[in-house]
Amino acid sequence: MKRILVVEDDGGIAFGLKVDFESEGYAVDIESDGQHALDRAARQSFDLLLLDVMLPGKDGFEICRSLRRQGVRTPIIMLTARAQEAEKVMAFEWGADDYVTKPFSPSELRARVKAVLRRTESGQSPAFRFGDAEMDLERCEFRRADAPVELTALEFKILAVFVEHRGKMLSRQKLLDLAWGCGAAVTDRVVDNHVLALRRKIEPDPAHPRFLRSVRGMGYRFEP
């Protein structure tokens, strides 16, 4: 049985989520305070966090960032009434796996939860090597020539998507769906900018990429 921690200070919403997901066979715990939720998520094992942004104690962005800095890799779906693109990008940069804007339908949220859990359980090997680089999927670390290279949480996620689909052309929309999450309001330019930033960190010569190649007019392909 998958275990979900719902972090939501609106009692009605929290109860509704608990009832809905328990009817789907999940075990559901609830926290309404941000600091308490952070402490609990850091010390206990959950399969997924449903994390509201506006919380007493600590907000959802702070919780997400703190957990990732502590090395906690539990998948996180953020729930918020905010729809600004900048805040969605910030959530992904700080390590969220998906972002759902209120109001949402229960069926949509269930689908998002299942998709995130599927990605988590995709069975990727913990380490992948290409050129002089090594990507540790379990520890979320990237190294080149045995030296650590700092990737943001979103950059690491994008690279993981390319590794999983290596040799295949990924359109910008497909990359957006897999790395940012279905329905994310992110433009093609934002996708391109993140790919360019990633090239600067993983390519020996970013101006002439060897691994992360453009497919003119279509998207990108990772060729290790």
Backbone bond lengths (Angstrom), bond angles and torsions (degrees), N, CA, C in turn:
res aa  C-N    CA-C-N  psi(-1)  N-CA   C-N-CA  omega(-1)  CA-C   N-CA-C  phi
1 M - - - 1.462 - - 1.526 109.44 -
2 K 1.322 116.43 124.26 1.454 121.39 178.20 1.534 110.52 -72.69
3 R 1.324 115.03 140.97 1.464 120.76 -175.80 1.520 109.96 -112.28
4 I 1.326 116.77 124.32 1.463 123.24 -177.80 1.519 109.26 -114.89
5 L 1.340 116.47 136.04 1.463 121.46 170.50 1.522 107.83 -103.71
6 V 1.330 116.54 116.90 1.460 122.73 176.45 1.529 107.63 -94.41
7 V 1.330 116.40 120.15 1.462 121.72 179.05 1.528 107.09 -111.32
8 E 1.320 115.61 101.52 1.471 121.72 -171.41 1.528 108.49 -155.09
9 D 1.354 116.73 125.98 1.461 119.41 -177.46 1.524 113.19 -89.29
10 D 1.313 118.51 -7.69 1.458 121.76 173.46 1.532 107.69 -85.65
11 G 1.338 115.66 109.81 1.456 119.68 -174.34 1.521 113.64 -59.21
12 G 1.344 116.98 -37.52 1.456 120.18 -179.60 1.514 112.59 -65.60
13 I 1.344 116.18 -43.72 1.459 119.90 178.76 1.522 110.47 -66.27
14 A 1.337 116.49 -43.65 1.462 120.61 -179.37 1.530 111.21 -60.38
15 F 1.337 116.00 -44.41 1.467 119.67 -179.97 1.521 110.77 -64.97
16 G 1.340 116.55 -41.65 1.463 120.05 179.37 1.521 111.73 -62.13
17 L 1.343 117.10 -41.46 1.461 120.50 177.65 1.522 111.13 -64.97
18 K 1.310 116.30 -40.62 1.469 120.39 179.46 1.529 110.67 -61.16
19 V 1.325 116.25 -49.15 1.473 120.54 -179.02 1.533 110.30 -62.00
20 D 1.347 116.17 -44.46 1.464 120.19 -176.47 1.522 111.63 -64.23
21 F 1.322 117.01 -46.83 1.462 118.90 -176.37 1.524 112.12 -76.55
22 E 1.319 117.61 -30.34 1.469 118.25 174.98 1.523 110.60 -66.56
23 S 1.339 117.04 -32.92 1.464 119.59 177.06 1.525 111.98 -68.13
24 E 1.362 115.92 -19.10 1.459 120.99 177.68 1.530 112.11 -93.05
25 G 1.326 116.28 1.87 1.464 119.65 175.72 1.518 115.52 97.98
26 Y 1.338 117.93 10.21 1.461 121.51 177.66 1.529 109.76 -92.35
27 A 1.333 115.72 153.30 1.460 121.16 167.91 1.524 107.00 -92.69
28 V 1.328 117.57 131.10 1.468 121.19 -172.33 1.521 110.45 -126.40
29 D 1.340 115.84 126.39 1.456 122.95 171.51 1.528 108.17 -111.18
30 I 1.324 117.32 155.68 1.463 122.14 -176.85 1.525 110.31 -127.13
31 E 1.335 115.55 137.62 1.463 122.77 168.98 1.525 107.66 -131.95
32 S 1.343 116.30 141.91 1.465 119.73 -179.39 1.528 113.04 -112.52
33 D 1.331 117.46 -12.28 1.456 121.85 -178.76 1.528 110.34 -108.27
34 G 1.333 116.64 134.35 1.456 120.26 -174.87 1.514 113.90 -62.31
35 Q 1.332 118.01 -46.12 1.458 120.57 -178.67 1.522 111.50 -65.50
36 H 1.330 116.93 -42.34 1.460 120.45 177.66 1.529 110.67 -62.18
37 A 1.330 116.09 -41.05 1.470 120.52 179.42 1.527 110.65 -63.16
38 L 1.340 116.65 -42.99 1.463 120.44 179.20 1.526 110.82 -60.92
39 D 1.326 116.86 -47.00 1.461 120.61 -179.87 1.529 111.09 -61.14
40 R 1.314 115.31 -41.95 1.470 119.12 -177.11 1.529 111.94 -70.40
41 A 1.336 116.36 -42.48 1.467 120.12 -179.21 1.526 110.91 -67.22
42 A 1.330 117.01 -28.27 1.465 120.49 -179.42 1.526 112.15 -76.61
43 R 1.329 117.36 -29.48 1.470 118.90 -174.16 1.528 113.74 -106.14
44 Q 1.332 117.69 -16.88 1.463 120.65 -178.90 1.522 110.66 -112.45
45 S 1.322 115.45 160.46 1.467 120.88 -177.68 1.524 110.80 -97.55
46 F 1.335 115.35 120.76 1.467 121.79 174.35 1.525 108.45 -126.09
47 D 1.326 115.79 154.66 1.467 120.14 176.48 1.515 111.52 -85.99
48 L 1.355 117.54 -22.01 1.463 120.65 -178.43 1.520 109.37 -165.34
49 L 1.350 115.65 146.68 1.465 122.02 173.80 1.524 108.98 -113.40
50 L 1.344 116.38 129.33 1.460 122.28 167.24 1.514 105.66 -100.54
51 L 1.329 116.83 109.65 1.458 121.98 -164.61 1.527 111.48 -119.49
52 D 1.338 116.06 112.87 1.462 120.64 175.09 1.526 109.23 -70.99
53 V 1.330 117.23 151.76 1.462 120.51 -179.99 1.522 111.37 -81.86
54 M 1.336 117.61 -49.34 1.465 121.74 -175.63 1.525 109.49 -87.12
55 L 1.342 115.57 106.35 1.458 121.46 -176.46 1.530 110.01 -138.41
56 P 1.323 117.80 151.51 1.466 119.73 170.25 1.532 110.06 -73.58
57 G 1.322 116.21 151.69 1.457 120.21 178.05 1.511 112.08 90.40
58 K 1.305 117.78 -72.26 1.464 125.05 173.75 1.516 108.33 -140.74
59 D 1.341 116.90 142.72 1.464 117.36 178.37 1.527 110.17 -83.03
60 G 1.321 115.18 169.76 1.458 120.62 -175.19 1.514 113.90 -61.30
61 F 1.347 117.66 -35.99 1.457 120.24 178.68 1.530 110.51 -63.25
62 E 1.329 117.16 -43.30 1.459 120.88 178.84 1.526 111.03 -63.06
63 I 1.319 116.58 -42.22 1.460 120.63 179.67 1.517 110.72 -62.16
64 C 1.317 116.36 -47.41 1.464 121.40 -179.54 1.526 110.70 -59.44
65 R 1.313 116.67 -49.70 1.460 120.73 -178.19 1.531 111.16 -62.65
66 S 1.328 116.92 -42.65 1.459 120.78 -178.74 1.531 111.71 -64.51
67 L 1.335 117.09 -42.59 1.466 120.21 179.17 1.515 111.18 -62.39
68 R 1.334 117.08 -43.55 1.465 119.76 -179.68 1.527 110.99 -65.83
69 R 1.326 117.20 -37.12 1.462 119.78 178.46 1.528 111.39 -67.25
70 Q 1.340 116.38 -27.46 1.456 120.57 177.54 1.528 111.98 -83.52
71 G 1.338 116.76 -2.27 1.460 120.69 -179.63 1.503 114.75 85.93
72 V 1.330 118.04 10.22 1.464 121.58 178.17 1.521 108.53 -78.19
73 R 1.332 117.41 119.21 1.464 121.90 -174.76 1.533 113.17 -103.50
74 T 1.324 117.97 11.49 1.461 120.62 178.27 1.530 110.27 -53.46
75 P 1.331 118.82 129.18 1.470 120.01 178.25 1.526 111.52 -57.64
76 I 1.340 115.65 139.98 1.463 121.68 -178.25 1.522 110.05 -127.06
77 I 1.338 116.20 126.98 1.458 122.18 169.89 1.520 106.77 -112.01
78 M 1.322 116.27 122.30 1.459 120.57 -178.61 1.525 110.18 -91.37
79 L 1.333 115.56 139.73 1.462 122.99 -179.92 1.518 108.05 -117.18
80 T 1.316 117.05 126.30 1.455 118.54 -177.40 1.517 111.92 -157.18
81 A 1.338 115.31 154.37 1.459 121.11 174.07 1.512 111.17 -84.40
82 R 1.343 117.79 -8.51 1.451 121.88 -179.59 1.527 109.94 -80.15
83 A 1.321 116.84 135.53 1.458 120.11 -177.24 1.527 112.98 -119.92
84 Q 1.349 118.10 6.13 1.456 120.26 -177.67 1.528 110.92 -67.05
85 E 1.328 115.46 137.34 1.465 120.71 -178.24 1.519 111.52 -59.44
86 A 1.347 117.36 -39.08 1.472 120.32 -177.38 1.519 111.27 -60.78
87 E 1.327 117.43 -37.75 1.455 119.96 -179.40 1.523 111.26 -72.63
88 K 1.320 117.10 -33.70 1.460 119.40 175.79 1.526 110.36 -65.96
89 V 1.323 116.48 -43.66 1.466 120.15 178.50 1.522 109.93 -61.40
90 M 1.340 117.29 -41.95 1.454 120.72 179.27 1.525 111.17 -61.90
91 A 1.324 117.37 -39.89 1.456 120.50 178.81 1.524 110.89 -60.29
92 F 1.323 117.05 -44.65 1.458 120.22 179.52 1.525 111.35 -68.72
93 E 1.324 116.94 -38.20 1.462 120.15 178.94 1.525 110.80 -61.48
94 W 1.305 117.03 -34.21 1.462 120.76 -178.14 1.523 112.79 -89.31
95 G 1.338 117.19 3.17 1.458 118.83 169.53 1.505 117.35 112.80
96 A 1.340 119.27 5.71 1.458 119.80 176.68 1.527 110.13 -69.04
97 D 1.325 115.74 149.20 1.466 120.89 179.53 1.522 112.16 -93.12
98 D 1.317 117.01 -23.94 1.467 120.62 177.28 1.520 107.69 -161.30
99 Y 1.342 115.08 167.43 1.458 121.91 -172.37 1.524 106.63 -144.82
100 V 1.329 117.05 119.32 1.459 121.75 -176.85 1.526 108.73 -120.01
101 T 1.325 116.39 127.45 1.461 121.76 -177.11 1.530 110.37 -92.35
102 K 1.331 115.62 133.07 1.463 121.41 175.13 1.527 109.20 -77.34
103 P 1.328 118.36 147.25 1.474 126.26 -5.48 1.527 111.01 -78.01
104 F 1.307 116.77 147.17 1.462 122.00 178.99 1.523 108.72 -127.99
105 S 1.309 115.94 156.56 1.455 119.52 177.10 1.523 109.22 -85.96
106 P 1.329 118.52 146.56 1.465 120.52 177.69 1.530 112.48 -56.81
107 S 1.338 117.38 -36.86 1.463 119.64 -178.55 1.521 111.06 -67.29
108 E 1.355 116.97 -37.40 1.464 119.58 177.81 1.525 110.22 -64.65
109 L 1.329 116.79 -45.30 1.459 119.60 -178.48 1.524 110.67 -64.91
110 R 1.313 117.98 -40.53 1.469 120.29 177.40 1.520 110.45 -59.61
111 A 1.338 116.37 -41.69 1.464 120.33 179.52 1.525 110.78 -64.65
112 R 1.335 117.04 -40.58 1.474 120.36 178.64 1.527 110.52 -63.61
113 V 1.323 116.49 -42.90 1.462 120.55 178.93 1.528 110.67 -60.85
114 K 1.315 117.33 -46.52 1.458 120.60 179.98 1.523 111.46 -62.37
115 A 1.343 116.87 -39.98 1.463 120.83 -179.41 1.519 110.92 -64.95
116 V 1.339 117.40 -43.22 1.465 120.54 179.75 1.530 110.32 -65.52
117 L 1.319 117.73 -42.17 1.466 120.69 178.90 1.527 111.12 -64.88
118 R 1.328 117.02 -36.97 1.477 119.77 177.29 1.516 110.41 -63.08
119 R 1.346 116.93 -43.90 1.460 119.84 179.29 1.528 110.78 -61.92
120 T 1.323 115.60 -39.31 1.459 120.24 -178.87 1.521 111.31 -65.92
121 E 1.342 115.96 -33.70 1.463 120.58 -175.72 1.525 112.21 -100.19
122 S 1.336 116.88 23.04 1.468 119.98 -174.00 1.515 113.85 -69.56
123 G 1.341 116.90 -9.51 1.459 119.47 175.31 1.509 114.34 79.42
124 Q 1.321 118.55 22.71 1.452 120.35 176.79 1.520 109.32 -64.32
125 S 1.345 116.91 141.07 1.456 120.53 175.35 1.520 108.41 -66.28
126 P 1.358 118.28 149.76 1.462 120.13 -173.85 1.516 114.59 -66.61
127 A 1.350 119.04 -20.95 1.464 120.39 -177.94 1.524 110.09 -133.17
128 F 1.338 115.35 142.50 1.463 120.94 177.58 1.509 107.88 -138.41
129 R 1.342 116.72 133.34 1.462 121.50 -177.13 1.521 110.75 -118.87
130 F 1.332 115.12 140.33 1.464 121.20 172.20 1.521 107.13 -151.11
131 G 1.344 115.98 137.12 1.453 120.16 -176.15 1.515 110.42 54.78
132 D 1.350 116.90 -130.58 1.466 120.09 176.92 1.521 111.31 -97.39
133 A 1.341 116.22 16.90 1.464 121.56 -175.04 1.520 111.91 -106.43
134 E 1.324 115.01 151.39 1.460 121.64 174.74 1.517 108.59 -137.24
135 M 1.315 115.62 130.17 1.461 122.46 179.79 1.518 108.54 -114.25
136 D 1.318 117.33 118.05 1.462 122.76 178.46 1.521 108.02 -98.17
137 L 1.320 116.17 103.85 1.465 121.36 -175.25 1.518 112.01 -71.22
138 E 1.319 117.59 -27.50 1.454 121.26 -178.15 1.515 111.65 -77.22
139 R 1.330 116.34 -41.38 1.463 121.48 -178.29 1.534 112.44 -93.35
140 C 1.346 116.24 -5.52 1.466 121.80 -177.82 1.529 110.69 56.03
141 E 1.326 115.27 51.62 1.454 121.73 179.02 1.520 110.41 -126.12
142 F 1.332 116.26 147.90 1.457 121.66 178.00 1.522 108.25 -131.39
143 R 1.330 116.70 135.46 1.459 121.96 -178.38 1.529 109.58 -134.32
144 R 1.334 114.51 146.26 1.463 120.93 171.83 1.516 108.27 -129.63
145 A 1.338 115.57 129.91 1.467 121.15 -177.15 1.527 109.74 52.23
146 D 1.335 116.19 41.58 1.473 124.09 178.88 1.525 114.18 65.16
147 A 1.329 117.89 11.82 1.465 121.21 177.51 1.530 108.84 -109.31
148 P 1.336 118.26 134.82 1.467 120.00 -179.81 1.525 111.73 -66.09
149 V 1.329 115.74 140.53 1.465 122.98 176.29 1.528 107.21 -120.39
150 E 1.315 116.22 127.98 1.465 121.22 -177.16 1.527 110.50 -79.23
151 L 1.332 116.60 113.96 1.462 122.26 171.87 1.527 108.71 -109.64
152 T 1.328 116.66 141.57 1.457 118.64 171.83 1.526 108.71 -68.48
153 A 1.332 116.09 164.26 1.465 119.72 179.15 1.523 110.82 -58.60
154 L 1.335 117.23 -39.60 1.461 120.08 -179.68 1.522 111.28 -70.52
155 E 1.340 118.18 -40.11 1.462 120.48 176.52 1.519 110.68 -60.75
156 F 1.320 116.80 -41.66 1.462 120.19 178.82 1.530 110.41 -63.11
157 K 1.334 115.80 -40.91 1.464 119.80 -179.99 1.533 110.82 -64.94
158 I 1.333 116.78 -42.33 1.469 120.45 178.33 1.525 110.34 -61.25
159 L 1.332 116.76 -45.33 1.461 120.15 179.43 1.525 110.86 -63.33
160 A 1.334 116.86 -38.87 1.459 120.19 177.73 1.527 111.27 -61.99
161 V 1.332 117.00 -38.39 1.468 120.53 176.60 1.526 110.46 -62.84
162 F 1.350 116.43 -44.54 1.467 119.35 178.53 1.532 111.22 -62.76
163 V 1.322 116.99 -40.89 1.472 120.50 179.76 1.518 110.20 -62.87
164 E 1.331 116.21 -44.06 1.465 120.13 -179.08 1.530 111.33 -63.45
165 H 1.353 117.11 -32.20 1.465 121.37 -177.31 1.529 111.09 -111.82
166 R 1.319 117.08 30.65 1.463 121.39 -176.99 1.521 111.44 -56.24
167 G 1.325 113.54 139.20 1.458 120.06 -179.23 1.517 113.65 86.31
168 K 1.333 117.60 -9.18 1.462 121.54 -178.22 1.530 110.28 -107.70
169 M 1.322 116.23 143.39 1.452 120.59 175.64 1.524 109.07 -75.84
170 L 1.337 116.54 129.45 1.456 121.56 176.35 1.525 108.52 -114.45
171 S 1.325 116.17 121.98 1.460 119.51 174.53 1.531 109.15 -68.79
172 R 1.324 116.19 163.47 1.461 119.14 177.15 1.526 110.34 -60.25
173 Q 1.333 117.51 -39.65 1.457 120.39 179.96 1.521 111.22 -64.40
174 K 1.334 116.70 -41.44 1.462 120.20 179.37 1.523 110.44 -65.40
175 L 1.319 116.60 -43.07 1.456 120.89 178.14 1.525 110.53 -62.78
176 L 1.320 116.09 -41.41 1.464 120.85 178.51 1.531 110.26 -60.89
177 D 1.343 116.93 -46.43 1.465 120.64 -179.13 1.518 111.88 -62.17
178 L 1.337 116.51 -40.50 1.464 120.54 -175.11 1.518 112.97 -78.81
179 A 1.328 117.70 -36.35 1.467 120.35 -175.42 1.524 112.50 -94.76
180 W 1.341 116.60 -42.67 1.464 119.73 -178.53 1.532 111.36 -89.94
181 G 1.328 116.87 -31.99 1.452 121.44 -176.20 1.518 111.11 111.67
182 C 1.332 116.07 144.47 1.459 120.70 -177.68 1.527 110.51 -59.65
183 G 1.320 115.93 134.50 1.455 121.06 176.77 1.506 114.78 88.37
184 A 1.333 118.30 -1.48 1.465 120.09 178.73 1.527 110.00 -65.32
185 A 1.325 115.72 134.48 1.466 120.47 -178.20 1.524 109.46 -87.97
186 V 1.319 115.65 74.62 1.469 122.50 -177.98 1.521 107.85 -123.14
187 T 1.321 117.20 135.62 1.459 121.19 -177.18 1.520 111.42 -82.92
188 D 1.347 115.87 163.44 1.463 121.07 176.22 1.519 111.55 -59.40
189 R 1.332 116.64 -35.18 1.465 120.08 -179.78 1.533 111.33 -63.62
190 V 1.335 116.26 -38.30 1.465 119.31 177.53 1.525 110.11 -63.53
191 V 1.331 116.88 -42.48 1.470 120.76 176.74 1.519 109.90 -59.49
192 D 1.338 117.29 -49.13 1.469 121.27 -179.60 1.524 111.26 -59.41
193 N 1.323 117.46 -42.09 1.465 120.36 -178.84 1.523 111.64 -63.93
194 H 1.322 117.09 -37.88 1.463 119.75 178.01 1.526 111.43 -69.60
195 V 1.320 116.81 -37.25 1.470 119.71 176.95 1.533 109.59 -64.76
196 L 1.333 117.81 -42.26 1.461 120.99 177.94 1.523 111.25 -62.03
197 A 1.334 116.47 -42.23 1.470 120.13 178.37 1.524 110.75 -63.68
198 L 1.321 116.35 -38.90 1.462 120.93 179.08 1.525 110.78 -66.17
199 R 1.334 117.06 -40.97 1.467 120.31 177.58 1.531 111.70 -58.01
200 R 1.329 116.08 -39.47 1.468 119.40 -178.34 1.528 111.63 -63.00
201 K 1.324 116.35 -21.65 1.464 119.97 -177.01 1.525 113.36 -99.90
202 I 1.340 117.71 -26.56 1.466 118.55 -174.09 1.524 113.51 -108.69
203 E 1.338 118.14 -16.82 1.466 120.75 -174.45 1.537 111.22 -95.47
204 P 1.341 117.45 138.69 1.465 119.65 173.36 1.530 111.98 -61.32
205 D 1.346 116.37 -36.94 1.461 122.12 177.65 1.530 107.80 -134.06
206 P 1.341 117.67 91.15 1.472 120.74 -174.60 1.521 113.66 -57.56
207 A 1.344 117.92 -28.35 1.464 120.11 179.91 1.524 111.56 -70.95
208 H 1.320 117.03 -21.92 1.467 122.61 177.85 1.534 108.14 -131.04
209 P 1.329 116.23 75.01 1.470 119.72 -172.00 1.521 113.13 -61.12
210 R 1.314 114.38 134.84 1.461 121.32 179.27 1.527 111.51 -96.20
211 F 1.333 116.81 -35.19 1.460 121.22 -173.80 1.526 112.71 -102.59
212 L 1.315 117.06 -48.56 1.470 121.88 -174.66 1.516 108.61 -100.91
213 R 1.333 115.64 93.35 1.462 121.67 -169.24 1.521 112.02 -102.79
214 S 1.306 114.89 146.73 1.464 120.98 174.85 1.517 110.48 -83.21
215 V 1.314 116.12 141.24 1.460 122.71 171.46 1.522 105.50 -110.02
216 R 1.314 116.54 106.35 1.455 121.71 -168.83 1.535 112.15 -50.38
217 G 1.326 114.57 126.05 1.455 121.25 176.09 1.512 114.95 72.45
218 M 1.348 117.61 3.07 1.466 119.37 -174.83 1.527 113.21 -126.68
219 G 1.329 117.83 -47.13 1.457 118.88 -176.85 1.517 111.55 162.77
220 Y 1.342 115.72 -134.58 1.449 121.02 -175.58 1.532 110.62 -137.58
221 R 1.340 114.86 156.74 1.464 119.73 175.78 1.522 108.11 -139.33
222 F 1.334 117.02 134.27 1.454 122.24 177.66 1.533 108.66 -98.31
223 E 1.318 116.31 121.54 1.462 121.67 -178.24 1.526 109.24 -124.15
224 P 1.335 117.90 94.97 1.467 120.70 -178.27 1.537 112.14 -71.74
